[in-house]
Amino acid sequence: MKLRLRIIPVAFFVVLLSAPVCFVQAAAQRPASAPPQQRPTSEPYTGDLSIFETPGRDQRLQINRVMDILGIKNGKTVADIGAGSGWFTVRAAKRVADNGQVYAVDINPEATRYIGERAQKEHLQNIKTIQSQPDDPLLPAGSVDAVLMLKTYHEIAHPVTLLKNLRPALRPGAKVGIIDRNGNGENHGLDKDVVIREAKEAGYGLTGQYDFVKGDKMDYFLVFTAAQ
């Protein structure tokens, strides 16, 4: 009888020790959840920056009308995200005048260098270049009244993250404009419904949409504000 009492506790102890191992093995055999799929994007442009300086583009894109809709005027602060050659940067800088400022934001160091030199040649002291991160424009907090992403959004690999990181830089009522053409992401365009959905996910509401930019082979001009 005594021998039996000793064997039972030992067997029970062995079962307890082996149970965690079984649970670990079962967990290891479960398939890992798949990471969220990233939508297709286009490779950011790194070629000749002068291709953006085509004659007549101001009229085809109606850039003055774009700036009117975004509220870009004397004394305002503007961010040109994906600034490239600075085509829009210099036009916004002239519009906001000396008591305003324009941030030329680009991930390409060659672009920010090019714009810095261009600002000096054109005597525009109100341009500041920012070499940004792919998912963060690195703008100062509470600094910006208007933002434009001109033919850039389809190149952003993590657009929702970038838009979320942009929000702290926006002043109350700041407008964010996106001009692009329809596409699948990989062909240097992105359907506007995808843009609207991603902006909503990042906490922005659509306040206007226009198609007068088609003269410059763009399909849409969308305007957003961040939800308060």
Secondary structure as GFF3:
##gff-version 3
##sequence-region A 1 228
A	DSSP	alpha_helix	2	29	.	.	.	ID=ss1
A	DSSP	three_ten_helix	49	52	.	.	.	ID=ss2
A	DSSP	alpha_helix	57	61	.	.	.	ID=ss3
A	DSSP	alpha_helix	63	69	.	.	.	ID=ss4
A	DSSP	beta_strand	77	81	.	.	.	ID=ss5
A	DSSP	alpha_helix	87	96	.	.	.	ID=ss6
A	DSSP	beta_strand	101	106	.	.	.	ID=ss7
A	DSSP	alpha_helix	109	121	.	.	.	ID=ss8
A	DSSP	beta_strand	127	131	.	.	.	ID=ss9
A	DSSP	beta_strand	144	150	.	.	.	ID=ss10
A	DSSP	three_ten_helix	153	155	.	.	.	ID=ss11
A	DSSP	alpha_helix	159	166	.	.	.	ID=ss12
A	DSSP	three_ten_helix	167	169	.	.	.	ID=ss13
A	DSSP	beta_strand	170	180	.	.	.	ID=ss14
A	DSSP	alpha_helix	192	201	.	.	.	ID=ss15
A	DSSP	beta_strand	204	210	.	.	.	ID=ss16
A	DSSP	three_ten_helix	212	216	.	.	.	ID=ss17
A	DSSP	beta_strand	220	226	.	.	.	ID=ss18
###
